[in-house]
Amino acid sequence: MPKVVLVLPKSGYRNEDFVAAAQRLGLEVIAASDVCHQLADIWDESPVALRFRDAEAAADELARGVAERKPVAVVGVDDLTALVAALAAERLGLPHNPPEAVAAARSKALSRQKLREAHLSVPRFEIVPLELDGSDLSALLARAPYPCVVKPLVLSGSRGVIRANNPEELRAALDRVAALLRSPDVAQRRDPDLGRVLVEEFIPGPEVALEGLLIRGHLHVLALFDKPDPLDGPYFEETLYVTPSRHPAPLQDAVAREVSRACAALGLREGPVHAELRLSPVGPRILEVAARSIGGLCGRALRFGVGVTLEELILRHALGIAHEPPPLEKRAAGVLMLPIRKRGVLEEVRGVEEARKVPLIEDVSITAHLREELVPLPEGASYLGFAFARGETPAEVEAALREAGGRIEAVVAPRLPVSAAAPPIQ
């Protein structure tokens, strides 16, 4: 039985999906994580315990810990674990993306610089320290390209991302992001980029997300998601993803070309890619190219060939047993990331069964826990859950997801009780 190392974050949404995909492919899983006891019920053996804050040290420890078992691949599932996986694969002599390319992709500062140097159409930006004195702050407030967007360099999932339309809003956004980066759960990362943020121009237009797979440097487009809800700020909470895209074919081709050029500029050559772009009046503009697949549980919306999951596709590529990915299923599909609207302690989620009864809805998964404190964006870092739909057209799928989402209500209390969180709602 071939062995594969899965590098899994303790709070990852997709850990179980990757483990299940490996089992369906008949693989023996060697799990590595930054926690042991919280994930012990997912697999038979305790995972290799790592400290992801230092990717180089984690990769050294992982390579030493699994070398005798002779794995055939090392696979990460998010930005940080993808870097650990690439470094460990390099040490083990296994196929991998260049670690420096993966590191560049996960760094907002470095990726923006590399894409700009390659003459890709990225937003105008600058990296600024949060601790600015009076004159430097005044100069920044005067020169910023309004409307602009403030983005922390170390967070993901739109956390801490705030639009500012004028100097007063930019000053307030910087203060709010600084407070978030000083919060205990963020500050404990001890990342040198905690003291800097990205300030970039706001690009008008709809957003799309491209899911791709790189094979020997060639980008295979797996799916292009439309994001039907406008993402104009002041915060940028993602909700709906629907595929196939309804944008004109020439525009979709232009998106694919831009992402392919971006991957080459970053040095990415193998494995999954998730890219976010704005469709501006002058064409696609790259916002992000990540050396990983789509986050959350959103990958469950995708099926390839005859029922092949996204995670299976990624593992098959890592094992070298698939040369060209099978096509996306022809039916339209989509996912609704259920947003957190109000801060408080989750007491109840109403309407889940009613939402599941909406025609075309395949599943509703509530990932938040009872008695867990819910925090909306821009400070929050999670969703209430996910709803999935399939149908004949993207419009039908979108309508079903909107109806299902409208039936679900989170009931929250203002204070966090002392008792521990309960298991997720099934």
N, C-alpha and C positions, 0 to 999 in steps of 0.2 A: 504494500500500500504506500503510494508516494506521500511524503510528508511536506506540509506547507506551514510556514510560520505566519500567523496573523498577529499583527501589532495593533492592539485594540485599546482605545482610551477608556478610562473607567466610566465616563459619563456618555459614551458614544451611543447614538441612536441605533447604529447599524451593526453592532457587534453580533447580535443573534442572526441577522440576515446573512452575514459573511460566514459564520460558523455553519449555518444550515446549508448554504451553497456548497461549502467544502464537503460536507457529509453527503450531499446528493451526487457529488463528483467522485465519491469514493476515496477522499483524501483523509489522511491522518493529520489532525490539527495540532500544531504546537503553538499554544497561545502565549502571547507576551503582552503585559499590560502594566500600567502604573498603579495597579491595585490588585489585591488577591481575593480577599473574602467577598467583596461585593459581586464578583463575577463567577464565583466558584460553581454556581448552579448551572452555568451554561455548558460546561464541559466536564469530562471525567477527571482530568488531572489539573492541579493548580497551575496557573499561568506563571511564566517567567516574570518576576517582578522587576520593573525598571523605573528609573526616574527620568521622565521625558524632558525635564527642564534643560538638561545637558544632553543634546542629541548625540554628540560624539561619544560621550561616556556610556550612554544607553546602548548605542550600537556596539561598542566594544564588549559590554557585558552580555548583550544578546548573542553576538557571534560566538563568544566563548561558551555560553550556556547551551547552545544548540548544535555546535559543530559536530559532535560525535554522533548525533542522530541523523546527520546528512540530509537536511531538507533540500527540496528542489526549487523552492521559491520563498521569498519574504515579501509580504504584502501589508501595507499600511492602509488605513481607511479614512484618514483626514489629513490636514496639512502637516501637523506635527509628527504623526506616526508615519506619514509617507516619507519624511526626511529620515527618521530613524531606520525605516525599512530599507531605503536606498543605501544608507551608510553601512548597515549590517550586511546587505547583499554584496556590497563591494568587498567587505572583509572576508566573506565566505566564497567569493569567486562566482557568484550567481548573477544571472541577468538583472540589470537594474537601470534606472534612469541615472544620469550623472548627478551625484548629490548636490553639486554646486548649482545645477539647474533647478532642482527641487527647492533648495534653499532660496534661490532668487524668486521663484514663483510664490512662496509663502511670505515673502517680505514685500509689503506694499511699497516701501521706499525703493528697494533695489529693482523690483519688477517695473515700476514706473520709469525709473532711469534707463533700464535696458530697453524698454519698448520705445521710449522717446529717442534714444540713440539710434535705434533701428528704423526711425522715421515712421513709426506707426502712429495712428491718429488717437492719441490718448488725451485726456483733459489736461489743460494747463494746471500745473501744480507746484507746490513747494513744500518742503519738510521744515517744520518750525518747532522750536522748543516751547514747552508749555510755560516755563519760567522766563517770561520776558519782562524787562524793566519798562518803565513808563514810555521812554522814547521809542524803543524797539516795538513795543506793542502798538503805539500810535502809528508807527510806520506801516506795520502789518495791516492794521485796520484801514489805512488809507489806500494801500495798493492791492488789497484782495480783489479777485475778479467776481464781483457780485452779479447774480447770486452765486454763492460758493457753498462747498460742503466740507465739513470737518470730519475726519476719519481717524480713529486711533490706529496706530501701526500694529498693535498686538492682538486685536480682537477680530472676531468674525461674525457672520450672521447678522449684519447691519447693527451690531451692538455699538453704541456710542456714536453712530453716524447721524449728523445733524446738519440741516440746511440753514444758512444764514443769508438774509437778503440785504443787510446793511451793517454798518460797523457796530451798532448796538447789539444786534442779534449775534454777530460773530464773537463779540466779547463774552456774551452770555453762554454761547455754545462752548467756547474754550474753557470757561469756568466749570461748566457742567461736565465736560469730558475729563477735565483734571480731577474733579471729585470722584468720578467713576474709576479712573485709573489709580486713585489712592485707596479705593475700597479694598477690604481685606482679601476677597476672593481673587481680585486682579493683581494687587500689589505682591501677593505671595509668589507670583511667577518670577519676580526679580529679573525681568527682561530689560536690557539696556534701552530698548525703544519705548519703555513706559513714559519717558520724559519728553517724547516728541509726538507730533501729530502731522497728518497730511491735510493740507488745505488746498482744495482744487476747485476748478470752475464747475458749476452745475451744468450738465448737458441735458437740454430738453429732448423729449421724444420717448417713445415706448421702449421698454427693456425686453430683451430676449436672453435665454440661457441655452448654450450649446453643450451637449454632452457628447464627448468624443473619445476615441481610442487611438493612441499613437502606436504604430507598428513600424519599426525601423525608420522613424522620422516622418512617416506619412500619416496624416490625420484622416481617420475614418469617422465621419459624422454619424453618430448613433441616433441622435434626436435633437430637434430644435424646439424648445419650449417658448411659447408666447407667455407673457405676463399681462393678462388683460387689465388688471387694476393699475391705475396710474401710480407711479412712484415719484411724486413731486415734492415730498417732504411735508412738514419739517423733519419727520423721521421716515425711515425707509423699510417699513415692515413688509416683508414679502408674504403673499397669501396664495394666489392662484398661479399654477403652472399648467399649461395645456399644450398638447402636441397631437398632430403635426401643426406646424406654424401656419397661420393664415396670411402671412406676408407674401408679397410677390416672389416668385422663384428667383429672379435676378438679385433681389435684395438678400434672400437666403444664401445664395451663392457668394455674395459679397461678404456676408458674415463668416462663412466657412473659410474664405480666403484670408480674412483678417486674423482669425484664430490660428490658422496654419502658420501665417507669418509670425504671429506672436510666440507660438511654441518654438519656432526656429530661433527667434531672437533670444529667448530665455535658455535655449539649449536642451529643451525637453525632447526625448526621442521615443520613449516606450511608456505604455500604460495609459490609464484613464486621465481625461482632461475635463474640467468643468470651467466654462467661460461665461462671463456676464458682459453684455454689451448694451449700449444705448444706440437706438436707431435715430440719429440726429438728422436734421434737414440736409446735411452734406454727406451723409453716409454713416456706416457703422463706426462706433467709437468704443474701443476696448476699455472696460472697467476693471476686469480681473481675469486672469488665467491661472487656474489652480491645478496642481499635479495630483489630482484626486477626482473621484466621482462626486455626484451631487450629494448634498448633505441631508440631514434628517432622515425621514423614512421615504423621501420623495422617489428614490429609486424603485420603489414597489410599483410605481405607475408604468414602468417600462417592461416590455416583454419582447424577446427577439426570437426569430425562427418559430419553432414550435414550443413556446412556453419557457424559453431560456431567460433566466433573470439577469439583471445587470451584474450582480455579484458573481454569478457563474461565469459570465462573459469575461469579467476582469480576471478571475482565477484561471480560466482556460488560457487566456493570453499569457499570464505570468508563468504558467507551466509549459508554454510553447506548444500547446496542442491545438491551437486555432490560428490560422493564417489570415483569414478575413472574417470579420464579424458577420453573423447572419443579419438580415434586414429586420428593422422594427416591424412589429405586428401592424397590420393595416388599419385596425380600428383606432379611432381617436381615444386618447387617454388623458387623465389629468389628476392633479392632487391639490387639495386645499390645505394649507398650513393654518390650523385654527389659531387665530391670534389671541394674545392675552390683552384684554381691554382695560382691566382694572386691577390695581395692586391689592393684595390681600391673601388670606389663607384659604386654600381651596377646601370648601366644605362639601360640594356636590357638583356634578355635571349633569344637567338635565337635557333631555331631548335626544340622547344618543340613539336609542332604539328607533325613534321617529325618523331620525336622519338616515339610518340604515335602510329604511323602507322606501326612501325616495328612489324612483326608477333610475337605473343606470349606476347607482351607487354600489360599489363592490365591497367596501369595508370602511369602517370608522374606527380609528385606533386612538384612544386617549392615553397620552404618554405622561401627563402630569399625575402626581400622586395626591391622594387625599391628605390634608393637613400640611401640604407643601405650600410655601409662600410663593405666590405668583408675582412677577415683576414685569410690567410692560416695557417695551422699548422706549427710550434708547438705553436704559440701564439693564433691561432684562436680557436673558441669554437662552431662552427656551420657548417652546410652543405648548399650547394646551393639548394639541394632538394633530392628527392628520386624517383627511377623508379622501377616498379614492373613487374614481368613476371611469367607466369605459362606455363608448357609444359609437354610432356611425359617423358623427361629425364633431368637430371641436366645439361648435356652438351648443350642441346638445349636452356635451360633457360639462362645459362651463356652466350652463343653466342648472344642471343637476347638482353640481358642487355648491353653487350659490344657494340653492334651496336647502340643501342639507346643512350648510353652515348656518343658515338662518334659524334652524330648529334647535341648535345647540347653545346652551347657556351655562356659563360657569358661575356658580354661587360662591362668593368669597366673604370671609369675615375680616374685620380690620386688624386683628392681632394674631400673631403666630403663637399657637399653643406649645407647651413644652414637650408634649409627646412626640414620638418619632413618626416619620412618614409611613403611610400604609402602602400596600402594593398598588400598582397601576390598576385602573378600572379596565375590565376586560370587555 
